[in-house]
């Protein structure tokens, strides 16, 4: 009896050990349906539609266009943050549209109404999606300035794509508090805990603890935070392997920020409690000096800058920079890295 119990325990231990060696789950590319014609746009009503990318995956979008069928002088392809979806630009999109800028915000794989809800997709796949989508938008707006704007995780995806060997065919890059809290900025305890959890309990979901929700705020716009929490398209309970995939993506973004060659505007708020000052300083210092990289540090800014109470300040700076990347920003916001170097908490 004792021998059987010992054997069972050893078998269980072996099973756990083998599980710990498994690679955390990531979405695989889809198989295009029969008769697939390649990447294309399917337009719906009220600014809604679907980007169909090269593997046949359908990525829903929301579009805000200038009124009276005016041709936009600039177009923003917008990428949302982790567990969010395309409506994250619902405040910025209409504001920019009034000034002749069109915004196409789409659901990334695993989020919103896109395939594989809750499952993280590899950077190679999301970068290819962005290349396809930018190409489709450029084909429709050949005379406009094409910019890609990524918020938080969307910023991580944007950096990873534009810092790769085959960047999307856009003219500008806008990074709104990009996710750069990768492995090199995590504590040893965090790294070990997430590495283990992603392998032993990868598909298990967990919600943020109540104390963290109370203490860590993504914005000073309380109504937006409440709306997000009640939005059925938001993801509130997260898989461990998705968290692992996010940290992996943020590490890739940290490594590639200095490789982005397109003119880039990086915006960051002094009150950001999600991507804190230390990781942002680390990413910027690793990126080094680059002529095309411009940054702006908002003393009143939080993490989801385009939905903060001072969101219009950000919209106005983006519009001005799209018109003239060398002109002063209307806000007068100073560069980020000198501010972080002067801050003893940014270490």
C-alpha positions as CSV (number, residue, x, y, z in Angstrom):
1,X,0.0,0.0,0.0
2,X,2.8,2.4,1.0
3,X,4.7,1.5,-2.3
4,X,1.5,2.3,-4.3
5,X,1.1,5.7,-2.5
6,X,4.8,6.5,-3.1
7,X,4.5,5.6,-6.8
8,X,1.4,7.7,-7.1
9,X,3.2,10.7,-5.5
10,X,6.2,10.2,-7.8
11,X,3.9,10.1,-10.8
12,X,2.2,13.3,-9.7
13,X,5.5,15.0,-9.1
14,X,6.8,13.8,-12.5
15,X,3.6,15.1,-14.2
16,X,4.0,18.5,-12.5
17,X,7.7,18.7,-13.6
18,X,6.8,17.9,-17.2
19,X,4.0,20.4,-17.1
20,X,6.5,23.0,-15.9
21,X,8.6,22.5,-19.0
22,X,5.6,23.0,-21.3
23,X,5.6,26.2,-23.4
24,X,2.8,28.6,-22.4
25,X,-0.1,28.6,-24.9
26,X,-0.2,31.1,-27.8
27,X,-2.8,31.4,-30.6
28,X,-1.9,29.7,-33.8
29,X,-2.6,31.3,-37.3
30,X,-5.9,30.3,-38.8
31,X,-6.4,28.4,-41.9
32,X,-7.9,30.6,-44.7
33,X,-11.3,29.3,-45.9
34,X,-11.8,27.9,-49.4
35,X,-11.8,30.5,-52.1
36,X,-10.1,33.1,-49.8
37,X,-9.1,36.2,-51.8
38,X,-6.5,37.6,-49.5
39,X,-6.5,40.5,-47.0
40,X,-9.5,42.9,-47.5
41,X,-11.9,45.2,-45.7
42,X,-15.5,44.4,-45.1
43,X,-17.4,47.6,-44.4
44,X,-20.5,47.6,-42.2
45,X,-22.7,50.4,-41.0
46,X,-22.1,53.2,-38.4
47,X,-18.3,53.1,-38.9
48,X,-18.1,49.4,-38.1
49,X,-16.5,46.7,-40.2
50,X,-13.9,44.0,-40.3
51,X,-10.3,43.7,-41.4
52,X,-9.8,40.3,-42.9
53,X,-6.0,39.5,-42.7
54,X,-3.9,37.0,-44.6
55,X,-4.7,33.9,-42.6
56,X,-8.5,34.7,-42.9
57,X,-8.8,36.0,-39.3
58,X,-11.5,38.6,-38.9
59,X,-10.5,41.6,-36.8
60,X,-13.4,44.0,-36.2
61,X,-12.8,47.7,-36.3
62,X,-14.5,51.1,-35.5
63,X,-13.8,54.0,-37.7
64,X,-14.3,57.8,-37.1
65,X,-14.2,59.8,-40.3
66,X,-14.4,63.6,-41.0
67,X,-17.9,64.8,-41.7
68,X,-19.4,65.5,-45.1
69,X,-17.3,62.9,-46.8
70,X,-14.2,65.0,-46.5
71,X,-11.0,63.3,-47.4
72,X,-8.9,63.0,-44.3
73,X,-5.4,64.6,-44.5
74,X,-4.2,62.1,-41.9
75,X,-5.3,58.6,-40.8
76,X,-4.6,56.9,-37.4
77,X,-4.6,53.1,-37.2
78,X,-5.2,52.6,-33.4
79,X,-4.2,49.6,-31.2
80,X,-5.9,49.2,-27.8
81,X,-4.3,48.0,-24.6
82,X,-4.4,44.6,-22.7
83,X,-7.9,43.3,-22.0
84,X,-9.4,46.3,-23.8
85,X,-10.9,46.6,-27.3
86,X,-11.4,48.9,-30.3
87,X,-13.7,51.3,-28.4
88,X,-10.8,52.5,-26.3
89,X,-10.3,55.3,-28.8
90,X,-14.0,56.4,-28.7
91,X,-13.1,59.8,-27.2
92,X,-10.0,60.5,-29.3
93,X,-11.5,59.3,-32.6
94,X,-14.4,61.9,-32.8
95,X,-12.2,64.7,-31.7
96,X,-9.6,64.0,-34.4
97,X,-12.3,63.5,-37.0
98,X,-13.5,67.1,-36.4
99,X,-10.0,68.2,-37.4
100,X,-9.8,66.1,-40.6
101,X,-8.1,63.0,-39.1
102,X,-9.6,59.6,-39.6
103,X,-9.2,56.9,-37.0
104,X,-9.4,53.1,-37.6
105,X,-9.3,51.2,-34.2
106,X,-9.4,47.4,-34.4
107,X,-9.6,44.5,-32.0
108,X,-6.3,42.6,-31.7
109,X,-6.4,38.8,-31.6
110,X,-7.6,37.6,-28.3
111,X,-9.5,40.7,-27.4
112,X,-12.9,42.3,-27.9
113,X,-14.7,40.5,-30.8
114,X,-11.5,39.2,-32.4
115,X,-10.7,35.4,-32.6
116,X,-9.4,33.5,-29.6
117,X,-10.9,35.8,-26.9
118,X,-8.7,35.6,-23.8
119,X,-5.8,33.7,-25.6
120,X,-2.6,35.7,-26.3
121,X,-1.2,35.8,-29.8
122,X,2.5,35.7,-30.7
123,X,4.2,39.0,-31.7
124,X,5.0,37.5,-35.2
125,X,1.3,37.1,-35.8
126,X,0.1,40.5,-34.5
127,X,2.9,42.3,-36.4
128,X,1.8,40.6,-39.6
129,X,-1.8,41.7,-38.8
130,X,-0.6,45.3,-38.4
131,X,1.3,45.2,-41.7
132,X,-1.8,43.9,-43.5
133,X,-4.1,46.5,-41.9
134,X,-1.8,49.4,-42.6
135,X,-1.5,48.3,-46.3
136,X,-5.3,48.1,-46.6
137,X,-5.7,51.5,-45.0
138,X,-3.0,53.1,-47.2
139,X,-4.7,51.6,-50.3
140,X,-7.9,53.4,-49.4
141,X,-6.2,56.7,-48.3
142,X,-3.2,57.0,-50.6
143,X,-2.8,60.8,-50.2
144,X,-3.0,60.9,-46.3
145,X,-0.3,60.8,-43.7
146,X,-0.7,57.3,-42.2
147,X,0.2,56.9,-38.5
148,X,-0.1,54.0,-36.1
149,X,-1.0,54.8,-32.5
150,X,-0.6,52.2,-29.8
151,X,-1.8,52.5,-26.3
152,X,-0.2,50.5,-23.5
153,X,0.0,46.9,-24.9
154,X,-1.0,48.4,-28.2
155,X,2.2,50.4,-27.9
156,X,4.1,47.2,-27.3
157,X,2.6,45.7,-30.4
158,X,3.4,48.8,-32.4
159,X,7.1,49.0,-31.3
160,X,7.6,45.3,-31.9
161,X,6.2,45.6,-35.5
162,X,8.1,48.8,-36.4
163,X,11.3,47.6,-34.8
164,X,11.3,44.4,-36.8
165,X,13.0,43.7,-40.1
166,X,9.8,44.2,-42.0
167,X,8.0,47.3,-40.5
168,X,4.5,48.3,-41.6
169,X,4.3,50.9,-44.4
170,X,3.2,53.8,-42.2
171,X,4.6,57.3,-42.0
172,X,4.5,58.0,-38.3
173,X,4.4,56.1,-35.0
174,X,2.5,57.3,-31.8
175,X,3.1,55.6,-28.5
176,X,0.7,56.3,-25.7
177,X,2.3,55.0,-22.4
178,X,3.6,52.0,-24.3
179,X,4.0,48.7,-22.4
180,X,7.7,48.2,-21.6
181,X,7.4,46.4,-18.3
182,X,9.2,43.3,-19.7
183,X,11.2,40.6,-18.0
184,X,14.3,42.8,-17.6
185,X,12.2,45.2,-15.5
186,X,10.4,42.5,-13.4
187,X,11.6,41.5,-10.0
188,X,13.1,38.0,-9.6
189,X,10.0,36.9,-7.6
190,X,7.6,38.2,-10.3
191,X,9.6,36.4,-13.0
192,X,9.7,33.1,-11.2
193,X,6.0,33.2,-10.1
194,X,4.7,34.0,-13.6
195,X,7.1,31.5,-15.3
196,X,5.7,28.8,-13.1
197,X,2.1,29.8,-13.1
198,X,2.0,30.1,-16.9
199,X,3.2,26.4,-17.2
200,X,1.3,24.8,-14.3
201,X,-2.0,26.8,-14.6
202,X,-1.7,28.5,-18.0
203,X,-5.5,28.3,-18.9
204,X,-6.6,29.2,-15.4
205,X,-8.0,32.7,-15.1
206,X,-7.7,35.2,-12.3
207,X,-9.1,38.6,-11.5
208,X,-7.0,41.4,-10.0
209,X,-7.3,41.4,-6.2
210,X,-9.7,44.0,-4.8
211,X,-6.9,45.9,-3.0
212,X,-5.0,46.3,-6.2
213,X,-8.1,47.7,-8.0
214,X,-8.5,50.2,-5.2
215,X,-4.9,51.3,-5.0
216,X,-3.8,51.1,-8.7
217,X,-5.6,53.4,-11.0
218,X,-5.2,53.5,-14.8
219,X,-6.7,57.0,-15.1
220,X,-8.1,60.0,-13.2
221,X,-11.3,59.7,-15.3
222,X,-13.4,57.6,-12.8
223,X,-16.4,57.4,-15.1
224,X,-14.3,55.9,-17.9
225,X,-12.9,53.3,-15.4
226,X,-16.4,52.4,-14.3
227,X,-17.6,52.1,-17.9
228,X,-14.6,49.9,-18.8
229,X,-15.3,47.6,-15.9
230,X,-18.9,47.2,-17.0
231,X,-18.2,46.8,-20.7
232,X,-19.0,43.2,-21.8
233,X,-16.2,43.4,-24.4
234,X,-13.6,44.1,-21.7
235,X,-11.8,41.1,-20.2
236,X,-11.7,41.1,-16.4
237,X,-10.4,37.6,-15.7
238,X,-7.1,36.9,-17.3
239,X,-5.3,33.6,-18.1
240,X,-1.9,33.1,-16.6
241,X,-0.4,32.3,-20.0
242,X,-1.8,35.5,-21.5
243,X,-0.1,37.5,-18.7
244,X,3.1,35.6,-19.6
245,X,2.6,36.5,-23.3
246,X,2.1,40.1,-22.4
247,X,5.4,40.3,-20.4
248,X,7.2,38.6,-23.3
249,X,5.8,41.2,-25.7
250,X,6.7,44.1,-23.4
251,X,10.3,42.7,-23.3
252,X,10.4,42.6,-27.1
253,X,9.2,46.2,-27.2
254,X,11.8,47.3,-24.7
255,X,14.5,45.7,-26.9
256,X,13.2,47.1,-30.2
257,X,12.3,50.7,-29.2
258,X,15.7,52.0,-30.4
259,X,15.3,50.2,-33.7
260,X,12.1,52.0,-34.8
261,X,13.1,54.2,-37.8
262,X,9.9,56.1,-38.5
263,X,9.3,59.5,-36.8
264,X,8.0,58.6,-33.4
265,X,6.1,60.5,-30.7
266,X,6.1,58.8,-27.2
267,X,3.8,60.2,-24.6
268,X,3.9,59.4,-20.9
269,X,2.2,60.6,-17.7
270,X,3.8,61.4,-14.4
271,X,1.0,59.5,-12.5
272,X,1.2,56.3,-14.5
273,X,0.8,53.4,-12.0
274,X,0.7,50.6,-14.7
275,X,3.9,51.2,-16.6
276,X,5.8,52.8,-13.8
277,X,8.7,55.2,-14.1
278,X,11.5,52.7,-13.6
279,X,10.6,50.5,-16.6
280,X,10.0,53.5,-18.8
281,X,13.3,55.0,-17.9
282,X,15.0,51.7,-18.6
283,X,13.4,51.4,-22.0
284,X,14.3,54.9,-23.1
285,X,17.9,54.6,-21.9
286,X,18.2,51.3,-23.7
287,X,16.8,52.9,-26.9
288,X,19.4,55.7,-26.7
289,X,19.5,58.9,-28.6
290,X,17.6,58.8,-31.9
291,X,16.8,61.8,-34.1
292,X,13.3,60.6,-35.0
293,X,12.2,59.9,-31.4
294,X,10.3,62.7,-29.6
295,X,8.8,62.3,-26.2
296,X,6.4,64.3,-24.0
297,X,6.0,64.1,-20.2
298,X,2.6,65.1,-18.9
299,X,2.6,66.2,-15.2
300,X,-1.1,65.5,-15.0
301,X,-1.2,62.4,-17.1
302,X,-2.0,58.8,-16.0
303,X,-1.8,55.6,-18.0
304,X,-4.7,55.6,-20.5
305,X,-3.7,59.0,-21.7
306,X,-6.4,59.3,-24.4
307,X,-9.2,58.9,-21.8
308,X,-7.7,60.9,-18.9
309,X,-9.5,64.1,-17.9
310,X,-6.8,66.0,-19.7
311,X,-7.2,63.8,-22.8
312,X,-7.8,66.8,-25.1
313,X,-4.3,68.0,-24.3
314,X,-3.0,64.7,-25.7
315,X,-5.3,64.9,-28.8
316,X,-4.1,68.4,-29.6
317,X,-0.4,67.4,-29.3
318,X,-0.9,64.4,-31.6
319,X,-2.7,66.6,-34.2
320,X,0.1,69.2,-34.1
321,X,2.8,66.6,-34.4
322,X,1.1,65.0,-37.3
323,X,1.0,68.3,-39.1
324,X,4.6,69.2,-38.3
325,X,6.8,66.7,-36.4
326,X,9.4,69.5,-35.8
327,X,7.0,72.1,-34.4
328,X,6.6,72.8,-30.6
329,X,3.8,70.8,-29.0
330,X,0.8,73.0,-27.9
331,X,1.0,71.6,-24.4
332,X,4.7,72.5,-24.0
333,X,5.2,69.1,-22.4
334,X,8.9,68.5,-21.7
335,X,10.8,65.3,-22.8
336,X,10.3,62.2,-20.7
337,X,13.8,60.9,-20.0
338,X,15.2,64.0,-18.3
339,X,12.2,64.2,-16.1
340,X,12.6,60.5,-15.1
341,X,16.3,60.9,-14.5
342,X,15.5,63.7,-12.1
343,X,13.0,61.6,-10.2
344,X,14.5,59.4,-7.4
345,X,11.6,57.0,-7.8
346,X,12.4,56.2,-11.4
347,X,15.0,53.6,-10.8
